[in-house]
Amino acid sequence: MPKASVKRTINCSKEDLINLVLNIEDYPKFIPYCINAKIYENKLENDYQLIIADLTIGKGPFKDTYKSDVKYNMKDNIIFVKNLDGPLKYLDNKWQFKKIGKSTEVSFDVDFELKNRFLNILMTKSFKYGLDKIADAFQRRAEELFNNR
């Protein structure tokens, strides 16, 4: 249903930005409406870092938790995310990182559908705006953490 892409050039190293994205438990510190994050599993397997994590998203009385399967392909610098449980019917999310001088170009593609059809209609209308806000939050966080080095 909702599908969107964002591309940004962020003033930090590719490795720092990848680590920021994989540090899921810190998301509540800087991602809008992210209330809680918990990693259940984090292991290395061949050229992959494999993470199983929960994110609780919401505002006021409206909140929901979804479990995700995160696979970081260390060779190609790509992070794939799929949902395992929660309010999503499906989630396909891909992060790609490319070094450009001292900066990193990050592409963030997301495609998902909620189980609730009414909420899907609402999300479709505001999804790109929300995705831009999330990209803004990652960019601000990266600049806060890494620009003073």
Rosetta blueprint (number, residue, H / E / L):
1 M L
2 P L
3 K E
4 A E
5 S E
6 V E
7 K E
8 R E
9 T E
10 I E
11 N L
12 C L
13 S L
14 K H
15 E H
16 D H
17 L H
18 I H
19 N H
20 L H
21 V H
22 L H
23 N L
24 I H
25 E H
26 D H
27 Y H
28 P H
29 K H
30 F L
31 I L
32 P L
33 Y L
34 C E
35 I E
36 N E
37 A E
38 K E
39 I E
40 Y E
41 E E
42 N E
43 K E
44 L E
45 E E
46 N L
47 D L
48 Y E
49 Q E
50 L E
51 I E
52 I E
53 A E
54 D E
55 L E
56 T E
57 I E
58 G E
59 K E
60 G L
61 P L
62 F E
63 K E
64 D E
65 T E
66 Y E
67 K E
68 S E
69 D E
70 V E
71 K E
72 Y E
73 N E
74 M L
75 K L
76 D L
77 N L
78 I E
79 I E
80 F E
81 V E
82 K E
83 N E
84 L E
85 D E
86 G L
87 P L
88 L E
89 K E
90 Y E
91 L E
92 D E
93 N E
94 K E
95 W E
96 Q E
97 F E
98 K E
99 K E
100 I E
101 G L
102 K L
103 S E
104 T E
105 E E
106 V E
107 S E
108 F E
109 D E
110 V E
111 D E
112 F E
113 E E
114 L E
115 K L
116 N L
117 R H
118 F H
119 L H
120 N H
121 I H
122 L H
123 M H
124 T H
125 K H
126 S H
127 F H
128 K H
129 Y H
130 G H
131 L H
132 D H
133 K H
134 I H
135 A H
136 D H
137 A H
138 F H
139 Q H
140 R H
141 R H
142 A H
143 E H
144 E H
145 L H
146 F H
147 N L
148 N L
149 R L
